[in-house]
Amino acid sequence: QVQLVESGGGLVQAGASLRLSCAASGGIFRIVYSAWFRQAPGKERELVAAISRTYGSTYYADSAKGRFTISRDNAKNTVYLQMNSLIPEDTAVYYCAAKEDNHYTDPKYDYWGQGTQVTVSS
């Protein structure tokens, strides 16, 4: 079993930056892809970015391209989401997730964190 714990959320003004962290523990060897999702009030949860644990290859949703960067530090079993030029539309609960296969755009991830709130004020 894999446990995921997010940190780094908060309240910031538009244009600011935040870095989210996701620390994994447990059966790390099971993880093929890690990802960040977000869910805004009244909206469906959406995939923001994903990264291959082995190769470091990345995927970004259109809303994240050019502003967000996903990275990983396998020595620390941690995945990061650097978010720059934040806008109010980025306000959401951000979830870290991990899966045991490489179908990273399939939202059926095997492991989920508890979520961290990001609020961007205008």
Phi and psi in degrees as a GROMACS rama.xvg file:
@    title "Ramachandran Plot"
@    xaxis  label "Phi"
@    yaxis  label "Psi"
@TYPE xy
-111.97  134.855  VAL-2
-111.282  137.432  GLN-3
-123.885  132.215  LEU-4
-129.211  118.157  VAL-5
-91.2496  156.458  GLU-6
-155.682  165.002  SER-7
107.056  -3.21638  GLY-8
-71.5199  174.068  GLY-9
165.3  -171.254  GLY-10
-107.11  123.301  LEU-11
-136.237  165.07  VAL-12
-88.5389  157.598  GLN-13
-55.4794  138.208  ALA-14
95.0386  -13.7704  GLY-15
-79.6328  177.091  ALA-16
-123.349  153.968  SER-17
-143.747  149.832  LEU-18
-122.36  121.16  ARG-19
-94.1006  145.238  LEU-20
-123.106  148.796  SER-21
-135.997  109.595  CYS-22
-96.1652  128.46  ALA-23
-106.542  147.282  ALA-24
-146.435  164.023  SER-25
96.9416  -136.536  GLY-26
-78.1959  67.2747  GLY-27
-57.7021  -35.2683  ILE-28
-60.8213  -19.1256  PHE-29
-74.7372  -22.2244  ARG-30
-75.3498  127.037  ILE-31
-104.867  -46.4326  VAL-32
-128.969  143.362  TYR-33
-117.339  153.068  SER-34
-151.452  163.222  ALA-35
-116.705  130.112  TRP-36
-114.51  164.829  PHE-37
-144.068  152.972  ARG-38
-138.303  116.263  GLN-39
-90.602  156.75  ALA-40
-55.36  128.405  PRO-41
77.3848  5.12502  GLY-42
-121.789  161.323  LYS-43
-76.3231  154.528  GLU-44
-67.9117  137.946  ARG-45
-129.004  147.175  GLU-46
-75.1048  129.258  LEU-47
-99.372  -49.7386  VAL-48
-160.163  154.683  ALA-49
-141.751  155.286  ALA-50
-145.163  139.197  ILE-51
-75.6754  130.336  SER-52
-67.1211  -36.3763  ARG-53
-83.4999  -48.4972  THR-54
-99.33  -16.0244  TYR-55
76.2172  6.65691  GLY-56
-67.054  146.724  SER-57
-125.369  159.233  THR-58
-136.104  140.937  TYR-59
-131.911  140.072  TYR-60
-69.6639  156.901  ALA-61
-57.1585  -35.4251  ASP-62
-67.6698  -18.3962  SER-63
-102.893  -19.5325  ALA-64
-60.2003  131.481  LYS-65
86.6764  -15.6063  GLY-66
-119.453  -33.4238  ARG-67
-109.651  148.482  PHE-68
-134.01  125.009  THR-69
-99.2191  139.635  ILE-70
-147.55  167.578  SER-71
-141.482  151.787  ARG-72
-124.612  96.6219  ASP-73
-65.596  -27.3892  ASN-74
-65.0457  -28.9639  ALA-75
-103.821  0.0906718  LYS-76
52.863  43.6788  ASN-77
-130.998  139.108  THR-78
-115.618  141.829  VAL-79
-120.481  155.261  TYR-80
-132.106  106.063  LEU-81
-86.9403  121.428  GLN-82
-117.139  117.691  MET-83
-113.508  162.315  ASN-84
49.0551  49.5999  SER-85
-65.1772  144.886  LEU-86
-125.098  159.141  ILE-87
-55.0817  -30.2952  PRO-88
-67.3763  -11.144  GLU-89
-82.6889  -6.63421  ASP-90
-61.6945  124.235  THR-91
-177.269  170.735  ALA-92
-88.5582  126.627  VAL-93
-101.666  130.625  TYR-94
-116.941  137.407  TYR-95
-90.5193  142.139  CYS-96
-144.227  158.306  ALA-97
-144.046  149.696  ALA-98
-139.171  161.327  LYS-99
-98.2795  9.76755  GLU-100
-134.491  -179.688  ASP-101
-104.275  16.9503  ASN-102
-87.0529  71.2078  HIS-103
-70.0343  -20.7562  TYR-104
-85.4246  -10.9448  THR-105
-74.7836  120.118  ASP-106
-70.6981  -2.13675  PRO-107
-82.3215  79.2016  LYS-108
-86.153  152.843  TYR-109
-83.7182  -29.6572  ASP-110
-134.437  142.254  TYR-111
-135.566  144.599  TRP-112
-85.3363  -178.802  GLY-113
-84.624  -14.2345  GLN-114
96.1955  150.69  GLY-115
-137.182  135.664  THR-116
-81.9346  132.062  GLN-117
-119.589  123.275  VAL-118
-124.528  125.399  THR-119
-114.913  117.64  VAL-120
-92.7743  149.626  SER-121
